[in-house]
Amino acid sequence: MYGLYDKEGILRFVDSDKDACIAYAELFELSSKNYCLMNLANDIKKVEGKTNLDQNLGENNN
């Protein structure tokens, strides 16, 4: 899975095909200086088991 991020770090597009992400950038005339392409599948495997994403575990102090 690949993710296309703009220069502000906002995720613009996600697809399993790297070329589809590049085509999306070209469609919106994003130059390679204005985006980065990341392999999200590899990033997910690195944090798997180390991060608990369950938001109901903590107490609300408000």
N, C-alpha and C positions, 0 to 999 in steps of 0.2 A: 504494500500500500504506500502510495506516495502522496505527499502534501506539498502544495505550492503556497509559500508565504510571501507576502509583499515586504517591502523594505521597512515597514513599521512593525512587522512581526505578526500581522493578521493572516490567519489561514484563509486563503481565497478559494482553493479547489482541492479535492481529494479524489483519487482514482487509483485503481490497481495497476494502471498502465502509465509508465513514465512518459511516453510520447504524448499521451492525452493531456497530461499536465503541461507539457511544453506547448502543445497546440493551443491550450487555453490561454497561456501567457501571450502567445503570438496573436490570438484573436483580439485580445484587449491591448495589444501593442505595448506590452511590458517588456522592456529590454532586460537582458540577463543581469544588468547592474541593479535592477529594481525588484528582483525576486530571488528566492532560494528554493531549491527543491530538496525535500528531505524524505528519506525512506522511513516511514512511520512504523512499519512492521518491526524493523530492527530496534527502534527506540522503545517500543512497547515491551519487547522481550527483556530489555535491560532493566526496566523498572518493575516488571512483574514479580510479585511476591515481596516487594520492598515497600510498597505504598498501599495504604488502605484508603480506598475512595468512598467508604461508607460515611456519609455525612450525618448519620443519626447516632454516632458513637459519642460525640461530645455533648456537654451540657450547654445550654443556652444561658449566658450570663446577663442577658438584657433585662 
